[in-house]
Amino acid sequence: MRFVPMTLAVLLLSVPVLSFGDPPGGKGTPPGLAKKGGVPPGLAKKGGLPPGLAKKGGLPPGLAKKFGAHRPEKAYVAFDPLHQDRAWFLINGRWVLKTRFDARLRTEVRDALRLPPVPPPLPLPSVHVQLRVVLFE
């Protein structure tokens, strides 16, 4: 006998909570984004530069490691558009070939090939391929 009034009271008190769902005036935004501007963490904003090029300097991190400990102020890299697993780097006044790029580095090369070409400061190595030189400042 005691369970019937108790059960009815619990049901009547929980019905308004279940029926309304969102608080009045809510836009349906997740709780953590109501004050931050609306872009969920982990999602890139549209119209930005490719990852790695958005930082000051523009040189992607994987390509920067290929220059060694001392990266120049103006970094010239010559890419072979047919082979994305290698590139020529201008280091200490001479072109040095670096090969065997992993998948992440190949992605950086593909992104860098979209940048406008520049004339090389030194003659390119004599290979039978049309190299594309890109400057990262």
Secondary structure as UniProt FT lines:
FT   HELIX           3..20
FT   TURN            24..25
FT   HELIX           31..33
FT   TURN            34..37
FT   TURN            41..42
FT   TURN            46..47
FT   TURN            51..53
FT   TURN            56..57
FT   HELIX           61..66
FT   STRAND          75..80
FT   TURN            81..82
FT   STRAND          83..91
FT   TURN            92..93
FT   STRAND          94..98
FT   HELIX           103..112
FT   TURN            113..114
FT   STRAND          132..136
//
